[in-house]
Amino acid sequence: AFDFCLFQHHDSRAATERRWGQMPWDQALWRAAGVETGALSPVSTPAATQLVQTANYPWNKIYRTGFLRDHGIGCSEIAQHEDVELHWRSFLRARNILASDRVCAVHFVAPGGGRLTNHTGPARLEVFAPLARLAAEIAQAGDSPFALPFYRFALGLCAWIEGNLRPEFHDA
C-alpha cells in the first residue's frame, strides 16, 4: 500500500502565458525527480528530495488515512501555511510514495482577492513555529537527505512571505 500519492496540478496563472500545468519551478522539480510523466510512478528517496520542495498544497495529494493516523500527521494549528508541516512530515515519514503526472486540481489564483492566500498580515509569520519543529526533526535524524531540500524550501518560502507581507510587518 502507498502512504500517499502526489499529483500535478494546474495553476491558473499559467493561462497568462498560454500554457497548461504547474508553475515552471514546480515542473522543474518534477523533471529533476524523474517523474514528470507517468500515471503512477514509485518515488525513490532521491526523487522525494526533489518533490518535497514543490508547493506544499494538501489538495494535490491523496493520503492513506492509516498512514496519517499512525504517524500523527496533520496540519499545524495556524491560520496560514498550516499545510507546511503536513506536507513535509508526510515526506519524512513515508515509505511508499507514488507520483502521478495527472492533473488532479486547478489552483485558482486571484491577485487582489479576499481569499486566505491573499492575506498579507502578521499571521504569515506564524509559520516559523512549524518550520522550527521540522528543522529540529530533520536535525535529530542525523544525516538526512531531506536537510538541504528543507532549507532551500524554507528560504524560498521566507522570500515569498516577505514579498507578500505588508511592509509594516517586515521588522517583526
Backbone bond lengths (Angstrom), bond angles and torsions (degrees), N, CA, C in turn:
res aa  C-N    CA-C-N  psi(-1)  N-CA   C-N-CA  omega(-1)  CA-C   N-CA-C  phi
1 A - - - 1.460 - - 1.526 109.40 -
2 F 1.302 115.07 146.41 1.459 118.82 178.23 1.524 109.51 -90.16
3 D 1.328 116.38 153.84 1.462 121.35 177.31 1.521 110.74 -82.79
4 F 1.324 115.61 -42.34 1.459 119.85 172.12 1.514 109.74 -159.78
5 C 1.317 114.10 160.72 1.462 121.60 176.53 1.521 107.71 -122.27
6 L 1.297 115.61 128.72 1.461 123.42 179.32 1.523 108.40 -100.29
7 F 1.328 116.19 130.00 1.455 122.25 -179.72 1.524 110.25 -111.85
8 Q 1.316 115.47 157.16 1.457 119.23 169.69 1.526 108.15 -76.71
9 H 1.308 116.16 166.05 1.461 120.95 178.45 1.524 108.25 -140.86
10 H 1.305 115.26 166.79 1.466 120.56 174.42 1.521 107.33 -105.33
11 D 1.309 116.55 133.95 1.461 122.68 177.17 1.519 107.92 -103.99
12 S 1.327 116.89 125.19 1.466 120.49 -175.33 1.523 112.79 -60.00
13 R 1.329 118.23 -22.50 1.467 120.44 178.62 1.523 111.65 -65.92
14 A 1.324 117.48 -20.39 1.466 121.23 179.69 1.525 111.56 -65.51
15 A 1.325 117.16 -26.00 1.471 120.42 -178.33 1.525 111.73 -62.13
16 T 1.330 117.85 -30.43 1.466 120.13 179.12 1.526 111.04 -65.30
17 E 1.337 115.96 -22.40 1.468 121.53 177.45 1.526 111.04 -102.30
18 R 1.322 115.95 11.48 1.476 122.92 179.99 1.531 112.08 54.32
19 R 1.322 114.97 47.53 1.455 118.73 176.51 1.527 109.32 -138.81
20 W 1.311 115.39 167.40 1.458 123.08 -178.76 1.517 108.28 -118.49
21 G 1.311 116.86 140.24 1.455 120.35 172.59 1.511 113.64 124.78
22 Q 1.299 113.29 -162.06 1.453 121.62 -177.52 1.528 110.30 -77.25
23 M 1.313 115.13 169.32 1.453 119.34 174.63 1.535 108.08 -67.85
24 P 1.321 117.82 152.20 1.474 120.89 -175.04 1.531 114.46 -54.21
25 W 1.332 117.77 -37.80 1.467 119.32 -178.26 1.531 110.80 -67.41
26 D 1.332 118.15 -37.19 1.460 119.95 176.40 1.528 110.71 -68.82
27 Q 1.316 116.68 -42.81 1.464 120.01 -179.67 1.523 110.61 -62.62
28 A 1.332 117.12 -36.21 1.469 120.78 178.25 1.531 110.93 -63.32
29 L 1.327 117.39 -36.48 1.462 120.40 178.02 1.530 111.04 -68.09
30 W 1.331 116.97 -39.60 1.469 120.29 176.15 1.530 110.08 -62.81
31 R 1.324 115.82 -41.06 1.465 120.38 178.96 1.531 109.85 -63.47
32 A 1.329 116.75 -46.14 1.467 121.01 179.77 1.529 111.66 -62.61
33 A 1.328 116.50 -30.71 1.466 121.06 178.76 1.525 112.17 -77.23
34 G 1.327 116.44 -13.78 1.460 119.97 179.94 1.515 114.17 77.77
35 V 1.336 117.02 19.65 1.471 120.88 -178.97 1.528 111.12 -123.97
36 E 1.311 115.96 26.16 1.466 120.63 -177.43 1.526 111.66 -63.25
37 T 1.312 117.13 -30.74 1.465 120.79 176.78 1.522 108.93 -128.07
38 G 1.313 114.72 145.06 1.462 120.68 178.98 1.509 110.88 133.42
39 A 1.331 115.56 127.44 1.461 120.29 -177.42 1.521 111.84 -60.46
40 L 1.314 117.71 -45.47 1.466 122.34 177.38 1.517 108.32 -143.74
41 S 1.314 115.74 107.13 1.462 121.07 -178.78 1.520 109.52 -114.62
42 P 1.333 118.51 129.15 1.459 119.78 172.89 1.530 109.08 -63.51
43 V 1.315 116.04 143.81 1.466 121.77 -177.12 1.525 108.98 -107.41
44 S 1.319 116.40 117.37 1.466 122.04 176.34 1.530 109.13 -77.61
45 T 1.325 116.52 168.40 1.469 119.54 177.11 1.524 111.49 -60.13
46 P 1.350 120.16 -46.05 1.471 118.32 176.77 1.531 112.62 -58.93
47 A 1.324 117.40 -38.14 1.467 120.22 177.66 1.526 110.40 -67.68
48 A 1.330 116.64 -39.09 1.471 120.60 179.51 1.524 111.39 -62.27
49 T 1.343 117.06 -34.61 1.471 119.13 179.47 1.525 111.83 -67.51
50 Q 1.315 117.24 -19.62 1.469 121.08 173.12 1.531 110.22 -84.78
51 L 1.331 115.95 -51.53 1.464 120.67 -174.91 1.523 113.27 -64.38
52 V 1.320 117.40 -29.07 1.462 120.11 -179.19 1.531 111.54 -64.48
53 Q 1.327 116.70 -18.85 1.465 120.57 -179.25 1.526 113.15 -86.36
54 T 1.340 117.31 -3.47 1.464 120.10 179.52 1.518 109.95 -70.29
55 A 1.322 115.74 169.35 1.463 120.66 175.57 1.524 108.07 -53.58
56 N 1.325 115.46 132.21 1.461 120.48 -170.17 1.528 114.13 -89.50
57 Y 1.306 116.74 46.62 1.458 120.11 179.54 1.526 110.76 -71.12
58 P 1.342 117.73 136.97 1.471 118.95 176.87 1.524 112.45 -77.86
59 W 1.315 117.62 -20.71 1.462 120.90 -174.99 1.518 113.41 -83.37
60 N 1.310 119.09 0.43 1.467 119.40 175.06 1.528 111.37 -104.81
61 K 1.329 115.37 23.73 1.463 121.01 179.13 1.529 109.84 -137.53
62 I 1.323 115.17 151.71 1.461 121.19 167.26 1.520 105.41 -118.47
63 Y 1.328 115.40 121.03 1.458 121.59 -178.70 1.524 110.90 -100.57
64 R 1.303 115.60 146.20 1.461 120.52 167.87 1.525 105.82 -79.72
65 T 1.318 116.40 120.22 1.461 121.58 -174.85 1.525 111.46 -55.13
66 G 1.325 117.14 -42.03 1.461 120.42 179.96 1.520 112.51 -60.23
67 F 1.322 117.17 -35.80 1.468 121.35 177.04 1.526 110.23 -61.64
68 L 1.328 116.92 -48.72 1.465 120.44 -179.85 1.525 110.81 -61.95
69 R 1.321 116.85 -45.07 1.472 120.95 -179.13 1.526 111.35 -65.84
70 D 1.330 116.74 -46.02 1.468 120.45 -177.85 1.521 112.43 -59.63
71 H 1.319 116.94 -30.99 1.463 120.96 -177.33 1.528 113.12 -105.50
72 G 1.318 117.67 3.52 1.466 120.89 179.65 1.514 112.70 60.31
73 I 1.324 116.36 37.53 1.465 121.05 -176.45 1.521 109.80 -94.02
74 G 1.318 115.77 132.71 1.460 121.57 176.29 1.512 109.92 -163.02
75 C 1.297 114.65 -174.39 1.469 120.18 178.84 1.523 110.38 -78.07
76 S 1.311 116.26 154.90 1.464 122.44 175.91 1.522 109.25 -73.78
77 E 1.306 116.08 156.16 1.467 121.81 179.32 1.531 110.26 -88.61
78 I 1.328 115.89 58.58 1.459 121.63 176.44 1.524 107.87 -131.08
79 A 1.326 116.74 162.22 1.466 120.91 -174.04 1.527 113.37 -77.26
80 Q 1.304 117.55 -33.52 1.464 121.80 -179.16 1.523 109.35 -129.76
81 H 1.314 116.10 151.62 1.469 122.31 -178.62 1.528 111.54 62.66
82 E 1.332 115.93 24.49 1.463 121.33 -179.28 1.525 112.74 -66.23
83 D 1.323 116.08 -16.50 1.462 120.63 -176.83 1.530 113.77 -91.32
84 V 1.317 117.97 -4.97 1.472 120.77 -178.71 1.528 110.51 -61.62
85 E 1.321 116.21 -47.17 1.465 119.82 -178.10 1.534 111.39 -66.53
86 L 1.313 117.32 -42.16 1.470 121.93 176.62 1.529 110.19 -56.36
87 H 1.309 115.79 -49.91 1.465 122.10 -177.82 1.530 111.14 -60.63
88 W 1.316 116.21 -54.54 1.461 119.77 -174.76 1.517 112.71 -68.68
89 R 1.325 116.73 -44.41 1.465 118.94 -178.55 1.529 110.36 -63.95
90 S 1.315 117.35 -32.81 1.468 120.55 177.01 1.523 110.67 -61.25
91 F 1.316 116.58 -45.98 1.465 119.66 178.23 1.527 111.38 -66.97
92 L 1.320 117.52 -37.63 1.462 120.65 -178.51 1.526 112.30 -67.34
93 R 1.327 117.38 -33.39 1.466 121.07 -173.90 1.528 114.38 -99.92
94 A 1.304 117.61 -18.29 1.469 120.73 -174.39 1.524 111.97 -68.52
95 R 1.301 115.31 145.74 1.463 122.47 174.13 1.526 110.82 -109.71
96 N 1.328 116.79 -25.95 1.462 121.54 -178.02 1.523 109.61 -134.46
97 I 1.319 115.77 102.73 1.463 122.10 179.63 1.523 108.03 -112.72
98 L 1.305 115.08 140.48 1.458 121.47 172.48 1.519 108.55 -115.59
99 A 1.317 116.38 151.59 1.466 121.76 174.37 1.522 107.60 -127.32
100 S 1.319 115.39 141.44 1.460 120.61 177.96 1.516 109.67 -128.67
101 D 1.330 115.18 135.10 1.461 119.15 177.10 1.526 111.73 -78.86
102 R 1.317 117.43 -1.86 1.462 120.95 179.21 1.522 109.74 -71.69
103 V 1.312 115.88 139.06 1.466 121.31 177.38 1.523 107.80 -80.66
104 C 1.323 116.28 120.64 1.463 119.87 -177.49 1.517 112.69 -103.31
105 A 1.323 118.03 -14.81 1.462 120.31 -176.83 1.523 109.30 -156.59
106 V 1.316 114.15 157.72 1.461 120.98 173.95 1.519 107.00 -112.43
107 H 1.321 115.65 124.88 1.465 121.86 178.27 1.523 107.43 -94.29
108 F 1.333 115.64 108.65 1.460 120.08 179.99 1.521 109.35 -90.37
109 V 1.303 115.79 120.51 1.458 122.17 177.53 1.517 107.17 -106.19
110 A 1.328 116.01 125.72 1.462 121.41 -179.53 1.522 108.39 -120.72
111 P 1.333 117.60 89.29 1.470 119.76 179.73 1.527 110.70 -53.73
112 G 1.316 114.69 133.69 1.458 119.79 179.44 1.511 113.70 79.71
113 G 1.303 118.29 3.95 1.457 121.92 -179.86 1.518 111.89 -77.81
114 G 1.311 115.76 176.79 1.455 120.92 -177.61 1.516 113.99 -100.99
115 R 1.318 117.46 11.27 1.460 119.67 -179.08 1.527 110.81 -74.09
116 L 1.306 115.40 163.88 1.458 121.28 -177.86 1.527 112.36 -53.95
117 T 1.314 116.98 -38.21 1.464 120.64 -179.15 1.530 112.33 -63.69
118 N 1.333 116.92 -19.11 1.457 121.16 -179.38 1.531 113.13 -93.21
119 H 1.324 117.66 -4.75 1.464 119.74 -178.82 1.529 110.05 -69.64
120 T 1.313 115.49 139.04 1.467 120.84 -174.24 1.527 112.73 -122.73
121 G 1.325 117.01 20.30 1.456 121.26 -176.29 1.520 113.80 -93.71
122 P 1.334 115.68 -170.50 1.464 121.79 -172.77 1.532 114.92 -67.39
123 A 1.326 118.61 -14.27 1.474 119.66 177.99 1.525 111.17 -59.06
124 R 1.323 116.86 -26.94 1.474 120.03 178.43 1.532 111.27 -61.08
125 L 1.320 116.88 -29.23 1.465 120.77 -176.30 1.528 112.75 -75.33
126 E 1.332 117.27 -11.86 1.463 120.47 178.90 1.524 112.14 -67.86
127 V 1.317 117.68 -11.41 1.466 121.55 -179.02 1.530 112.07 -65.96
128 F 1.320 117.92 -17.57 1.459 119.22 -177.10 1.527 112.61 -66.70
129 A 1.328 118.77 -28.88 1.473 120.47 177.07 1.530 110.82 -66.30
130 P 1.340 119.85 -51.19 1.469 118.57 176.26 1.530 112.84 -61.99
131 L 1.329 117.38 -38.08 1.466 119.46 178.32 1.529 110.75 -62.02
132 A 1.332 117.10 -39.83 1.467 120.71 179.01 1.527 111.02 -65.51
133 R 1.338 117.19 -40.60 1.470 120.04 178.11 1.530 110.76 -63.23
134 L 1.322 116.09 -43.23 1.465 119.83 179.22 1.524 111.33 -65.77
135 A 1.326 117.23 -42.14 1.470 120.82 178.90 1.525 110.31 -60.40
136 A 1.338 116.65 -41.31 1.466 120.39 179.06 1.526 110.93 -65.09
137 E 1.331 117.13 -41.89 1.467 120.60 179.14 1.527 111.21 -63.78
138 I 1.309 116.52 -42.41 1.468 120.53 179.59 1.528 110.29 -66.92
139 A 1.328 117.39 -41.36 1.468 121.02 178.80 1.526 110.81 -64.34
140 Q 1.323 116.61 -39.90 1.465 120.92 -179.64 1.527 111.46 -64.62
141 A 1.321 116.87 -28.50 1.469 121.11 -179.91 1.527 111.96 -71.60
142 G 1.316 117.46 -9.54 1.464 120.23 179.88 1.511 111.63 85.09
143 D 1.299 116.27 -126.88 1.460 122.09 -175.08 1.530 110.28 -82.86
144 S 1.319 116.60 66.92 1.463 121.65 -176.20 1.526 111.44 -78.26
145 P 1.331 117.27 133.93 1.466 119.29 175.36 1.528 112.07 -67.92
146 F 1.340 116.48 -10.61 1.459 120.64 -179.25 1.533 113.06 -91.68
147 A 1.327 118.43 -4.62 1.466 120.97 -176.02 1.529 111.97 -61.72
148 L 1.306 117.96 -58.36 1.463 120.44 -178.56 1.528 111.57 -62.29
149 P 1.343 119.78 -44.44 1.469 118.82 176.01 1.530 112.89 -58.79
150 F 1.339 116.89 -36.78 1.465 119.49 179.12 1.524 110.55 -63.46
151 Y 1.310 117.32 -46.81 1.461 119.28 -178.31 1.524 111.75 -67.95
152 R 1.320 117.77 -33.21 1.472 120.03 173.13 1.533 110.24 -62.60
153 F 1.328 114.94 -46.89 1.460 120.70 179.44 1.531 110.51 -60.32
154 A 1.338 116.66 -48.86 1.463 121.03 -177.78 1.528 110.97 -61.35
155 L 1.321 116.99 -41.88 1.464 120.83 178.29 1.526 110.49 -62.46
156 G 1.326 116.81 -45.30 1.462 120.80 177.97 1.514 112.19 -63.07
157 L 1.335 116.65 -41.40 1.463 120.34 178.61 1.527 110.54 -64.39
158 C 1.322 117.29 -43.03 1.472 120.47 178.90 1.526 111.04 -62.89
159 A 1.307 117.60 -40.07 1.473 120.56 177.15 1.523 110.18 -64.62
160 W 1.340 116.96 -40.78 1.464 120.71 178.02 1.526 110.10 -63.19
161 I 1.339 116.52 -44.13 1.469 120.62 179.53 1.521 109.93 -61.31
162 E 1.322 117.46 -44.92 1.467 120.14 179.64 1.528 110.71 -57.66
163 G 1.309 117.12 -40.52 1.457 121.07 179.21 1.515 113.90 -73.26
164 N 1.330 116.75 -14.48 1.462 121.44 -178.18 1.521 112.62 -118.79
165 L 1.307 116.54 19.06 1.457 122.79 -179.80 1.521 108.50 -113.66
166 R 1.319 115.55 135.30 1.467 118.34 178.21 1.531 109.08 -58.31
167 P 1.339 117.32 140.48 1.471 121.84 -174.91 1.527 114.29 -53.62
168 E 1.313 118.38 -32.24 1.471 119.18 -177.76 1.530 112.76 -66.60
169 F 1.330 117.88 -12.07 1.463 120.67 179.06 1.526 112.80 -103.76
170 H 1.311 118.21 2.52 1.461 120.65 -177.13 1.522 113.12 -65.30
171 D 1.308 119.04 -28.53 1.459 120.86 179.99 1.525 112.44 -87.82
172 A 1.326 117.13 -4.37 1.470 120.93 -178.39 1.460 108.93 -69.76
